[in-house]
């Protein structure tokens, strides 16, 4: 499962038993990565990005 949030002043501390790995990325970098390799991400993340519209200041369609 993918969880996406936007935060400017906090650093997430995921629970080890729930998250095997995570990376802090800029929204545009995430959009680019998901757009180029959607198979490498959870289907939920791909769907979320398609639903965001322009809320995050960039085109989010990855299909």
Protein Blocks (a to p, Z undefined) as FASTA:
>chain_A
ZZddddfkbccdddfklpmbdcdddfklmmmmmmmmmmlpcfklmmmmmmnmmmnopafb
fZZ
